[in-house]
Amino acid sequence: MNTVDRLTALIRNAVTGESIDISDDFDAAFAAVIKTARRHEIAHLAAWAMLNNGLIKDENNRKTAEKIVYEASYRDTKNNHAYELACDILSGAGIQYIPLKGIVLKKLYPESWMRSSCDVDILVHKADFKHAVSLFCDRGFELDGDMNFHDVSLLYDDSNLELHFSICENMKNIDFVLKKVWENAAPAGENVYFETNDFFAFHHIAHMSYHFLAGGCGIRPFLDIWIMRRNDFFDESKVAELCKTAKIYDFYSTVMHLTKVWFDGAEHTELTRKLEKYTLTGGAYGYFPNNAAAYTVRNGGKVKYLLTLAFPPYRNMKALYPVLNRFPPLLPFCYVYRVFQKTLGGNSKNAHKKYDIIKEQDSAFIKEVASLIKELKLD
């Protein structure tokens, strides 16, 4: 078995108890499997399956696996505590909210800790956002950076809460549907709402498409889809219609097929092989060369992409510099400040590194990414 085959076999075993080939030498493959799994935020599942099946004989490997599982469980406990406190704060203030992403998905996994999350995501109405942030800060949460285009990060006891006032992604095609989130949510208790299952699944796919174009989304979202399907969580025909409305149907259908390849033994197509390669390269949080190639394609070349990085669209600038929401005429000054920061300021080192990657991109790789984007109809 290769690394991906071993990893998906371990995941299936962890989640479903499906038997695994214990004759395979997992100790010899341990480093490669865990390295790949870490990049995709699923190392705890691989480690647990190897431990549970007695596949690790090497003492150092065993200790590493045990530590990975412990850290996942610890993080889950911390996130659950932060989530419960957040719910208490919002409900106590009469603020309506919607739990998002991992908080919902973990209920579908055999054990809560199996669905790892780096943060807790909650949506509130935009009108309640500032009040909610103030309430959280009064209860011990700390702001971590500035507000971006749809949320703000709040830290609490080793946990990160992303408080959203929107789930839009600055992509017109998917935002056309995502902005209707409250219309597609139902009450489930005092002030708490949940997205309908079909809308939740669509949101998941739409978010994947956003991260795909930002460099990659990793294996975990595919696993989430597989888990949702196993639990009959959504109606595939209704999710397909939402994806058609958002113009991401071809992406959706290919993602569904690759999910079946990895976890149900379906056969690859040429397109799923391309998507697999891009996904494995990108990892859970993207890979800048993937990102650079995708945006070079979408912006019509390297020069236009570099100009877009230096001078983002006004809607992006408003998120980066909130003062523009009140004083739009300050836009030219914000552009000057941004260019200064990227060339001479604190962000210059990272900006120069990105510039070098974009400038030195391999044309064959750009064409490969362009072909994938075109076939998935995300161009």
ChimeraX attribute file (.defattr): number of C-alpha atoms within 10 A of each C-alpha:
attribute: neighborCount
match mode: 1-to-1
recipient: residues
	/A:1	11
	/A:2	9
	/A:3	17
	/A:4	16
	/A:5	13
	/A:6	19
	/A:7	24
	/A:8	21
	/A:9	20
	/A:10	25
	/A:11	26
	/A:12	20
	/A:13	20
	/A:14	25
	/A:15	16
	/A:16	13
	/A:17	11
	/A:18	11
	/A:19	12
	/A:20	17
	/A:21	13
	/A:22	11
	/A:23	7
	/A:24	12
	/A:25	13
	/A:26	20
	/A:27	17
	/A:28	12
	/A:29	14
	/A:30	22
	/A:31	13
	/A:32	17
	/A:33	23
	/A:34	24
	/A:35	12
	/A:36	19
	/A:37	27
	/A:38	16
	/A:39	18
	/A:40	22
	/A:41	21
	/A:42	24
	/A:43	24
	/A:44	27
	/A:45	28
	/A:46	27
	/A:47	28
	/A:48	21
	/A:49	24
	/A:50	24
	/A:51	18
	/A:52	12
	/A:53	15
	/A:54	12
	/A:55	20
	/A:56	21
	/A:57	13
	/A:58	12
	/A:59	10
	/A:60	10
	/A:61	19
	/A:62	19
	/A:63	12
	/A:64	14
	/A:65	24
	/A:66	15
	/A:67	14
	/A:68	21
	/A:69	20
	/A:70	15
	/A:71	15
	/A:72	23
	/A:73	19
	/A:74	13
	/A:75	19
	/A:76	23
	/A:77	15
	/A:78	16
	/A:79	25
	/A:80	17
	/A:81	15
	/A:82	22
	/A:83	21
	/A:84	10
	/A:85	15
	/A:86	22
	/A:87	21
	/A:88	12
	/A:89	17
	/A:90	21
	/A:91	16
	/A:92	11
	/A:93	13
	/A:94	13
	/A:95	19
	/A:96	17
	/A:97	25
	/A:98	24
	/A:99	20
	/A:100	21
	/A:101	19
	/A:102	18
	/A:103	21
	/A:104	16
	/A:105	17
	/A:106	19
	/A:107	13
	/A:108	18
	/A:109	18
	/A:110	13
	/A:111	12
	/A:112	18
	/A:113	23
	/A:114	23
	/A:115	25
	/A:116	23
	/A:117	19
	/A:118	14
	/A:119	22
	/A:120	22
	/A:121	21
	/A:122	22
	/A:123	22
	/A:124	23
	/A:125	16
	/A:126	13
	/A:127	10
	/A:128	15
	/A:129	19
	/A:130	12
	/A:131	13
	/A:132	20
	/A:133	17
	/A:134	12
	/A:135	16
	/A:136	22
	/A:137	14
	/A:138	11
	/A:139	12
	/A:140	12
	/A:141	21
	/A:142	17
	/A:143	18
	/A:144	13
	/A:145	9
	/A:146	13
	/A:147	16
	/A:148	16
	/A:149	21
	/A:150	17
	/A:151	21
	/A:152	18
	/A:153	21
	/A:154	21
	/A:155	18
	/A:156	19
	/A:157	12
	/A:158	10
	/A:159	22
	/A:160	23
	/A:161	25
	/A:162	19
	/A:163	25
	/A:164	25
	/A:165	20
	/A:166	20
	/A:167	20
	/A:168	22
	/A:169	18
	/A:170	13
	/A:171	13
	/A:172	12
	/A:173	17
	/A:174	25
	/A:175	18
	/A:176	13
	/A:177	19
	/A:178	25
	/A:179	14
	/A:180	14
	/A:181	20
	/A:182	17
	/A:183	11
	/A:184	17
	/A:185	17
	/A:186	13
	/A:187	14
	/A:188	11
	/A:189	9
	/A:190	14
	/A:191	16
	/A:192	19
	/A:193	19
	/A:194	20
	/A:195	21
	/A:196	18
	/A:197	17
	/A:198	19
	/A:199	23
	/A:200	23
	/A:201	25
	/A:202	26
	/A:203	25
	/A:204	17
	/A:205	24
	/A:206	28
	/A:207	19
	/A:208	20
	/A:209	22
	/A:210	18
	/A:211	19
	/A:212	26
	/A:213	21
	/A:214	21
	/A:215	25
	/A:216	26
	/A:217	26
	/A:218	26
	/A:219	23
	/A:220	17
	/A:221	18
	/A:222	22
	/A:223	21
	/A:224	21
	/A:225	21
	/A:226	18
	/A:227	20
	/A:228	17
	/A:229	15
	/A:230	12
	/A:231	11
	/A:232	11
	/A:233	16
	/A:234	19
	/A:235	13
	/A:236	15
	/A:237	10
	/A:238	14
	/A:239	21
	/A:240	19
	/A:241	14
	/A:242	22
	/A:243	23
	/A:244	16
	/A:245	14
	/A:246	19
	/A:247	18
	/A:248	22
	/A:249	21
	/A:250	16
	/A:251	23
	/A:252	21
	/A:253	14
	/A:254	17
	/A:255	22
	/A:256	18
	/A:257	19
	/A:258	23
	/A:259	22
	/A:260	18
	/A:261	18
	/A:262	22
	/A:263	17
	/A:264	13
	/A:265	10
	/A:266	12
	/A:267	12
	/A:268	15
	/A:269	13
	/A:270	8
	/A:271	16
	/A:272	19
	/A:273	14
	/A:274	15
	/A:275	22
	/A:276	21
	/A:277	11
	/A:278	22
	/A:279	21
	/A:280	20
	/A:281	20
	/A:282	25
	/A:283	21
	/A:284	23
	/A:285	16
	/A:286	23
	/A:287	19
	/A:288	16
	/A:289	21
	/A:290	23
	/A:291	20
	/A:292	25
	/A:293	28
	/A:294	25
	/A:295	26
	/A:296	22
	/A:297	21
	/A:298	16
	/A:299	16
	/A:300	10
	/A:301	13
	/A:302	19
	/A:303	13
	/A:304	15
	/A:305	21
	/A:306	19
	/A:307	11
	/A:308	14
	/A:309	17
	/A:310	17
	/A:311	17
	/A:312	16
	/A:313	10
	/A:314	12
	/A:315	12
	/A:316	13
	/A:317	20
	/A:318	20
	/A:319	17
	/A:320	17
	/A:321	18
	/A:322	15
	/A:323	14
	/A:324	17
	/A:325	13
	/A:326	9
	/A:327	10
	/A:328	13
	/A:329	10
	/A:330	13
	/A:331	16
	/A:332	11
	/A:333	10
	/A:334	19
	/A:335	16
	/A:336	12
	/A:337	12
	/A:338	21
	/A:339	17
	/A:340	15
	/A:341	14
	/A:342	17
	/A:343	15
	/A:344	13
	/A:345	13
	/A:346	11
	/A:347	14
	/A:348	15
	/A:349	13
	/A:350	12
	/A:351	18
	/A:352	14
	/A:353	11
	/A:354	17
	/A:355	15
	/A:356	11
	/A:357	15
	/A:358	21
	/A:359	13
	/A:360	11
	/A:361	16
	/A:362	13
	/A:363	10
	/A:364	9
	/A:365	13
	/A:366	20
	/A:367	14
	/A:368	16
	/A:369	24
	/A:370	20
	/A:371	16
	/A:372	19
	/A:373	19
	/A:374	12
	/A:375	14
	/A:376	20
	/A:377	13
	/A:378	19
	/A:379	15
